[in-house]
Amino acid sequence: MTGRLAPAATSFTGVTQRPVDGRRSARHQREAGPGHGRLWRRSGRSPPPWRLGRSRGAALARGGAMGVHGIKAVFFDLDNTLIDTAAAGRRAIEEVINALQSKHHYGEGEARLICDKVQAKLLKECHDPAKMCITDLRISHWEEAIQETMGGEANRDLAAECYFLWKTTRLQHLTLAEDTRDMLTELRKGLRLLLLTNGDKQTQREKIEACACQPYFDAIVVGGEQKEEKPAPSIFRYCCDLLGVQPAECVMVGDSLDTDIQGGLNAGLKATVWLNKTMTTPVDTSPLPHYIISSVLDLPAILQKMEHKINAKLGTDHTAGSNEAH
């Protein structure tokens, strides 16, 4: 694959670059342990579907259509695409509810109402880091929710306790699944992988650190560290420039139609892949993604399908060219 990034890891504002020479980092090896990626052979478990047959990653690394004439890079969203942030958040909320009941003697209804109000505030959250840090803002969410539910004076100390319990618990449950790690490792043998996530820089960097996904990517870009976030074309162009690729050589994978898919379309990427875990299609699917998958592990099959289309087109173009008069 041509145009590799420099082998030494480099960090600067808004991005983390990783070595792309195919070797796992020392940190990755410590986390994964020896023989990582071959555990099913020892345990007797069936390999994941994308492992059946010849390794796609190895095939691509040997110079197939991808990385030469076709796809050279894949951009991945983080939250609810590679990691189940929603499930981790639910676990965190339950921990806070239990603490409010057992430690502070709130009724279950009161505790749940407080948490419901906080979740509603998070959904409507508008954060300006120049005015307030994310920690103070989110403690304020809890403070307001407690006061709105219980009345009386504001209780900043209890609000801070609830926030840090919620935050710590959520981070503890953010994990990059083994099958996902294996898939990324194989894909990276023939493609450049970039993590592109929206959100506050502190919050997103903490998530990235918690799920230990850095070794699987050639670069990491956090929207909160850039001038614009997804779906703005500028952040996608920045990612392309970072990897030394063209938009028509990239694929965007994510669970949000509004940011991931719309952003990929705005930037003119080769393809967009919408992760729709429920596979229940909205009445009006807009914007319209190129592909829809129910699991991120289905991505290699989609990339293989794209490769076949590219090869077929190249074959058709070559035949047409051969038949022209010279």
Order of alpha helices (4+ residues) and beta strands (2+ residues): beta-beta-alpha-alpha-alpha-beta-alpha-alpha-alpha-alpha-alpha-beta-alpha-beta-alpha-beta-alpha-beta-beta-alpha
